[in-house]
């Protein structure tokens, strides 16, 4: 079993839809959870950062962490064509030191159609 | 502007040649990283450095080498021992709450 599993998609939705992106993980010791957005042939940019469990909201984006199920989600409300990108989940045991290295999912490719 | 600069954007390697990818940051971050990204594979860690003059191998270090002589710079050399070097290479540095990435270098084999 891989440490982090993420459905690669592609996922295609109409403009205005609510998008749900998910990752599962096997290491219950992960504490830091992040979502990155990557446009084609560009570097990933941080969208959301969560420590431990719970929800975090930032504008149209909501990140959820369920440590009991080892499952994290990113919700995008009122999706826009500009949201079309690959979304990568990432997580780590600690932040800093050798255990602070991020483990990435493979990314989900999202396409939002006008 | 603060950030991470990778160069060149595109690089071509001939058989048996070593090539070096540049990564410079002006964020004053101690830790820097090199990742390789293949289609459908996600990001895989090649090397990382927590501090100047120190670096550690990541998951796929074979065929690569790095140096960290200055805090701002973390160049990656893809050696001739790396038989499948075609990939998108990303450099990152670690801030207080997140990793920051450069815009990447696409390396291809001629």
Interface residues (C-beta under 8 A of the other chain):
Chain A: X6 X8 X34 X36 X41 X42 X43 X44 X45 X46 X49 X88 X90 X95 X96 X97 X98 X100 X101 X102 X104 X105 X106 X107
Chain B: X4 X6 X31 X33 X40 X41 X42 X43 X45 X48 X50 X56 X58 X88 X90 X92 X94 X97 X98 X99 X100 X101 X102 X103 X104 X106
